[in-house]
């Protein structure tokens, strides 16, 4: 079984090559919006980066946008 996140063109080819033994994961667009009371913006950004890449490898939908309002 192969887990894949990426382009639909590559996913179609993998599905054929692997005879359907593939799990496709759709990427999302995930936002985090920080209010004016957040004091450690750099730390929050670091945590978002760790969520995305440190624990489970690259995750396309882990964090798309961080907004500081």
N, CA, C and O atoms as CSV, one atom per row, in Angstrom:
chain,resi,resn,atom,element,x,y,z
A,1,UNK,N,N,0.854,-1.178,0.000
A,1,UNK,CA,C,0.000,0.000,0.000
A,1,UNK,C,C,0.892,1.231,0.000
A,1,UNK,O,O,1.860,1.301,0.757
A,2,UNK,N,N,0.574,2.184,-0.832
A,2,UNK,CA,C,1.335,3.429,-0.946
A,2,UNK,C,C,0.439,4.592,-0.571
A,2,UNK,O,O,-0.702,4.661,-1.026
A,3,UNK,N,N,0.929,5.505,0.246
A,3,UNK,CA,C,0.220,6.730,0.588
A,3,UNK,C,C,0.824,7.847,-0.236
A,3,UNK,O,O,2.042,8.018,-0.255
A,4,UNK,N,N,-0.020,8.611,-0.918
A,4,UNK,CA,C,0.479,9.648,-1.818
A,4,UNK,C,C,-0.298,10.937,-1.640
A,4,UNK,O,O,-1.528,10.924,-1.585
A,5,UNK,N,N,0.415,12.046,-1.548
A,5,UNK,CA,C,-0.194,13.380,-1.628
A,5,UNK,C,C,0.559,14.112,-2.721
A,5,UNK,O,O,1.784,14.222,-2.674
A,6,UNK,N,N,-0.152,14.599,-3.676
A,6,UNK,CA,C,0.508,15.301,-4.772
A,6,UNK,C,C,-0.449,15.515,-5.918
A,6,UNK,O,O,-1.663,15.585,-5.725
A,7,UNK,N,N,0.095,15.617,-7.101
A,7,UNK,CA,C,-0.714,15.965,-8.269
A,7,UNK,C,C,-1.615,14.814,-8.689
A,7,UNK,O,O,-1.291,13.643,-8.487
A,8,UNK,N,N,-2.747,15.167,-9.275
A,8,UNK,CA,C,-3.697,14.149,-9.725
A,8,UNK,C,C,-3.136,13.362,-10.906
A,8,UNK,O,O,-3.453,12.183,-11.065
A,9,UNK,N,N,-2.312,13.991,-11.730
A,9,UNK,CA,C,-1.725,13.286,-12.875
A,9,UNK,C,C,-0.812,12.150,-12.406
A,9,UNK,O,O,-0.868,11.038,-12.931
A,10,UNK,N,N,0.022,12.444,-11.420
A,10,UNK,CA,C,0.906,11.409,-10.870
A,10,UNK,C,C,0.081,10.357,-10.140
A,10,UNK,O,O,0.387,9.167,-10.221
A,11,UNK,N,N,-0.964,10.780,-9.429
A,11,UNK,CA,C,-1.821,9.827,-8.709
A,11,UNK,C,C,-2.484,8.855,-9.675
A,11,UNK,O,O,-2.572,7.662,-9.386
A,12,UNK,N,N,-2.949,9.346,-10.812
A,12,UNK,CA,C,-3.560,8.467,-11.820
A,12,UNK,C,C,-2.561,7.430,-12.315
A,12,UNK,O,O,-2.896,6.254,-12.457
A,13,UNK,N,N,-1.344,7.865,-12.575
A,13,UNK,CA,C,-0.311,6.926,-13.043
A,13,UNK,C,C,0.030,5.894,-11.967
A,13,UNK,O,O,0.174,4.707,-12.261
A,14,UNK,N,N,0.157,6.352,-10.723
A,14,UNK,CA,C,0.445,5.408,-9.637
A,14,UNK,C,C,-0.687,4.398,-9.456
A,14,UNK,O,O,-0.433,3.219,-9.211
A,15,UNK,N,N,-1.917,4.847,-9.574
A,15,UNK,CA,C,-3.063,3.940,-9.423
A,15,UNK,C,C,-3.012,2.829,-10.464
A,15,UNK,O,O,-3.313,1.675,-10.160
A,16,UNK,N,N,-2.633,3.175,-11.687
A,16,UNK,CA,C,-2.519,2.162,-12.747
A,16,UNK,C,C,-1.326,1.253,-12.467
A,16,UNK,O,O,-1.450,0.029,-12.492
A,17,UNK,N,N,-0.158,1.867,-12.198
A,17,UNK,CA,C,1.062,1.079,-11.985
A,17,UNK,C,C,0.957,0.152,-10.782
A,17,UNK,O,O,1.486,-0.959,-10.801
A,18,UNK,N,N,0.272,0.608,-9.733
A,18,UNK,CA,C,0.169,-0.182,-8.504
A,18,UNK,C,C,-1.116,-1.005,-8.440
A,18,UNK,O,O,-1.432,-1.597,-7.408
A,19,UNK,N,N,-1.852,-1.038,-9.547
A,19,UNK,CA,C,-3.096,-1.823,-9.647
A,19,UNK,C,C,-4.075,-1.484,-8.520
A,19,UNK,O,O,-4.706,-2.368,-7.940
A,20,UNK,N,N,-4.187,-0.190,-8.223
A,20,UNK,CA,C,-5.156,0.267,-7.230
A,20,UNK,C,C,-4.708,0.173,-5.783
A,20,UNK,O,O,-5.447,0.577,-4.886
A,21,UNK,N,N,-3.517,-0.349,-5.535
A,21,UNK,CA,C,-3.035,-0.471,-4.152
A,21,UNK,C,C,-2.390,0.835,-3.708
A,21,UNK,O,O,-1.185,0.901,-3.463
A,22,UNK,N,N,-3.203,1.855,-3.610
A,22,UNK,CA,C,-2.709,3.174,-3.255
A,22,UNK,C,C,-3.790,3.916,-2.483
A,22,UNK,O,O,-4.981,3.769,-2.760
A,23,UNK,N,N,-3.371,4.692,-1.539
A,23,UNK,CA,C,-4.282,5.556,-0.785
A,23,UNK,C,C,-3.937,6.984,-1.158
A,23,UNK,O,O,-2.823,7.446,-0.912
A,24,UNK,N,N,-4.882,7.676,-1.746
A,24,UNK,CA,C,-4.657,9.053,-2.162
A,24,UNK,C,C,-5.189,9.987,-1.091
A,24,UNK,O,O,-6.275,9.776,-0.550
A,25,UNK,N,N,-4.427,11.005,-0.795
A,25,UNK,CA,C,-4.818,11.970,0.223
A,25,UNK,C,C,-4.914,13.338,-0.433
A,25,UNK,O,O,-3.955,13.821,-1.035
A,26,UNK,N,N,-6.071,13.950,-0.309
A,26,UNK,CA,C,-6.302,15.258,-0.910
A,26,UNK,C,C,-5.700,16.337,-0.030
A,26,UNK,O,O,-5.861,16.318,1.191
A,27,UNK,N,N,-5.014,17.264,-0.646
A,27,UNK,CA,C,-4.442,18.377,0.100
A,27,UNK,C,C,-5.518,19.398,0.417
A,27,UNK,O,O,-6.415,19.636,-0.392
A,28,UNK,N,N,-5.431,19.988,1.567
A,28,UNK,CA,C,-6.377,21.007,1.969
A,28,UNK,C,C,-5.712,22.363,2.033
A,28,UNK,O,O,-4.524,22.505,1.743
A,29,UNK,N,N,-6.473,23.333,2.407
A,29,UNK,CA,C,-5.935,24.679,2.594
A,29,UNK,C,C,-6.265,25.077,4.015
A,29,UNK,O,O,-7.366,25.550,4.299
A,30,UNK,N,N,-5.310,24.885,4.904
A,30,UNK,CA,C,-5.531,25.083,6.332
A,30,UNK,C,C,-4.951,26.406,6.791
A,30,UNK,O,O,-3.798,26.730,6.508
A,31,UNK,N,N,-5.756,27.152,7.493
A,31,UNK,CA,C,-5.350,28.469,7.993
A,31,UNK,C,C,-5.254,28.458,9.507
A,31,UNK,O,O,-5.987,27.731,10.177
A,32,UNK,N,N,-4.359,29.257,10.041
A,32,UNK,CA,C,-4.346,29.602,11.459
A,32,UNK,C,C,-4.366,31.122,11.514
A,32,UNK,O,O,-3.540,31.782,10.883
A,33,UNK,N,N,-5.296,31.670,12.260
A,33,UNK,CA,C,-5.402,33.121,12.410
A,33,UNK,C,C,-5.122,33.471,13.867
A,33,UNK,O,O,-5.811,33.004,14.773
A,34,UNK,N,N,-4.108,34.294,14.077
A,34,UNK,CA,C,-3.714,34.690,15.422
A,34,UNK,C,C,-4.287,36.060,15.728
A,34,UNK,O,O,-4.218,36.969,14.901
A,35,UNK,N,N,-4.846,36.205,16.901
A,35,UNK,CA,C,-5.395,37.491,17.316
A,35,UNK,C,C,-4.319,38.412,17.846
A,35,UNK,O,O,-3.154,38.025,17.940
A,36,UNK,N,N,-4.701,39.624,18.192
A,36,UNK,CA,C,-3.722,40.610,18.647
A,36,UNK,C,C,-3.124,40.300,20.013
A,36,UNK,O,O,-2.151,40.938,20.416
A,37,UNK,N,N,-3.688,39.331,20.733
A,37,UNK,CA,C,-3.177,39.012,22.069
A,37,UNK,C,C,-2.037,37.988,22.049
A,37,UNK,O,O,-1.509,37.637,23.105
A,38,UNK,N,N,-1.659,37.515,20.884
A,38,UNK,CA,C,-0.568,36.539,20.786
A,38,UNK,C,C,0.756,37.283,20.900
A,38,UNK,O,O,1.027,38.209,20.136
A,39,UNK,N,N,1.582,36.869,21.865
A,39,UNK,CA,C,2.842,37.563,22.112
A,39,UNK,C,C,4.041,36.887,21.467
A,39,UNK,O,O,5.031,37.549,21.154
A,40,UNK,N,N,3.967,35.577,21.264
A,40,UNK,CA,C,5.124,34.835,20.764
A,40,UNK,C,C,4.865,34.343,19.337
A,40,UNK,O,O,4.751,33.140,19.100
A,41,UNK,N,N,4.773,35.271,18.402
A,41,UNK,CA,C,4.464,34.924,17.016
A,41,UNK,C,C,5.538,34.009,16.425
A,41,UNK,O,O,5.212,33.066,15.704
A,42,UNK,N,N,6.795,34.271,16.718
A,42,UNK,CA,C,7.872,33.427,16.195
A,42,UNK,C,C,7.742,31.993,16.697
A,42,UNK,O,O,7.987,31.049,15.945
A,43,UNK,N,N,7.360,31.822,17.951
A,43,UNK,CA,C,7.185,30.487,18.512
A,43,UNK,C,C,6.009,29.771,17.844
A,43,UNK,O,O,6.107,28.589,17.516
A,44,UNK,N,N,4.910,30.478,17.644
A,44,UNK,CA,C,3.747,29.876,16.980
A,44,UNK,C,C,4.120,29.437,15.562
A,44,UNK,O,O,3.735,28.351,15.128
A,45,UNK,N,N,4.863,30.272,14.843
A,45,UNK,CA,C,5.309,29.917,13.495
A,45,UNK,C,C,6.212,28.685,13.536
A,45,UNK,O,O,6.118,27.821,12.664
A,46,UNK,N,N,7.069,28.600,14.522
A,46,UNK,CA,C,7.953,27.437,14.666
A,46,UNK,C,C,7.146,26.169,14.918
A,46,UNK,O,O,7.429,25.125,14.329
A,47,UNK,N,N,6.137,26.254,15.793
A,47,UNK,CA,C,5.288,25.096,16.084
A,47,UNK,C,C,4.562,24.641,14.818
A,47,UNK,O,O,4.461,23.442,14.560
A,48,UNK,N,N,4.061,25.587,14.031
A,48,UNK,CA,C,3.393,25.241,12.770
A,48,UNK,C,C,4.352,24.493,11.848
A,48,UNK,O,O,3.967,23.510,11.214
A,49,UNK,N,N,5.587,24.952,11.774
A,49,UNK,CA,C,6.596,24.298,10.948
A,49,UNK,C,C,6.869,22.889,11.455
A,49,UNK,O,O,6.988,21.956,10.661
A,50,UNK,N,N,6.969,22.726,12.769
A,50,UNK,CA,C,7.200,21.404,13.345
A,50,UNK,C,C,6.022,20.473,13.068
A,50,UNK,O,O,6.217,19.296,12.764
A,51,UNK,N,N,4.805,20.994,13.171
A,51,UNK,CA,C,3.615,20.192,12.860
A,51,UNK,C,C,3.681,19.677,11.429
A,51,UNK,O,O,3.311,18.536,11.149
A,52,UNK,N,N,4.153,20.525,10.534
A,52,UNK,CA,C,4.145,20.182,9.122
A,52,UNK,C,C,5.246,19.205,8.741
A,52,UNK,O,O,5.010,18.288,7.955
A,53,UNK,N,N,6.439,19.384,9.282
A,53,UNK,CA,C,7.573,18.647,8.751
A,53,UNK,C,C,8.326,17.757,9.736
A,53,UNK,O,O,8.948,16.782,9.314
A,54,UNK,N,N,8.294,18.053,11.007
A,54,UNK,CA,C,9.175,17.352,11.940
A,54,UNK,C,C,8.706,15.946,12.299
A,54,UNK,O,O,9.524,15.032,12.409
A,55,UNK,N,N,7.419,15.764,12.481
A,55,UNK,CA,C,6.947,14.489,13.013
A,55,UNK,C,C,6.699,13.435,11.950
A,55,UNK,O,O,7.084,12.280,12.130
A,56,UNK,N,N,6.064,13.805,10.847
A,56,UNK,CA,C,5.631,12.777,9.905
A,56,UNK,C,C,6.070,13.038,8.480
A,56,UNK,O,O,5.460,12.520,7.545
A,57,UNK,N,N,7.102,13.820,8.294
A,57,UNK,CA,C,7.541,14.124,6.949
A,57,UNK,C,C,6.714,15.246,6.358
A,57,UNK,O,O,5.851,15.812,7.029
A,58,UNK,N,N,6.974,15.566,5.115
A,58,UNK,CA,C,6.288,16.693,4.491
A,58,UNK,C,C,4.795,16.405,4.357
A,58,UNK,O,O,4.392,15.369,3.830
A,59,UNK,N,N,4.013,17.312,4.827
A,59,UNK,CA,C,2.558,17.197,4.759
A,59,UNK,C,C,2.023,18.446,4.071
A,59,UNK,O,O,2.023,19.527,4.660
A,60,UNK,N,N,1.577,18.308,2.854
A,60,UNK,CA,C,1.182,19.466,2.047
A,60,UNK,C,C,0.088,20.303,2.703
A,60,UNK,O,O,0.072,21.527,2.571
A,61,UNK,N,N,-0.810,19.651,3.397
A,61,UNK,CA,C,-1.942,20.398,3.939
A,61,UNK,C,C,-1.776,20.756,5.410
A,61,UNK,O,O,-2.728,21.231,6.030
A,62,UNK,N,N,-0.601,20.544,5.983
A,62,UNK,CA,C,-0.439,20.768,7.415
A,62,UNK,C,C,-0.614,22.232,7.794
A,62,UNK,O,O,-1.224,22.528,8.822
A,63,UNK,N,N,-0.108,23.128,7.012
A,63,UNK,CA,C,-0.259,24.551,7.314
A,63,UNK,C,C,-0.094,25.317,6.023
A,63,UNK,O,O,0.986,25.328,5.432
A,64,UNK,N,N,-1.158,25.954,5.586
A,64,UNK,CA,C,-1.099,26.706,4.336
A,64,UNK,C,C,-0.859,28.191,4.582
A,64,UNK,O,O,-0.141,28.843,3.824
A,65,UNK,N,N,-1.458,28.720,5.640
A,65,UNK,CA,C,-1.350,30.164,5.849
A,65,UNK,C,C,-1.443,30.486,7.337
A,65,UNK,O,O,-2.281,29.939,8.054
A,66,UNK,N,N,-0.583,31.365,7.780
A,66,UNK,CA,C,-0.589,31.857,9.150
A,66,UNK,C,C,-0.796,33.358,9.077
A,66,UNK,O,O,0.014,34.071,8.485
A,67,UNK,N,N,-1.874,33.842,9.673
A,67,UNK,CA,C,-2.224,35.262,9.615
A,67,UNK,C,C,-2.156,35.840,11.026
A,67,UNK,O,O,-2.723,35.285,11.967
A,68,UNK,N,N,-1.469,36.938,11.154
A,68,UNK,CA,C,-1.372,37.647,12.437
A,68,UNK,C,C,-2.165,38.939,12.299
A,68,UNK,O,O,-1.756,39.864,11.598
A,69,UNK,N,N,-3.308,38.986,12.980
A,69,UNK,CA,C,-4.189,40.148,12.842
A,69,UNK,C,C,-4.056,41.084,14.019
A,69,UNK,O,O,-4.727,42.115,14.067
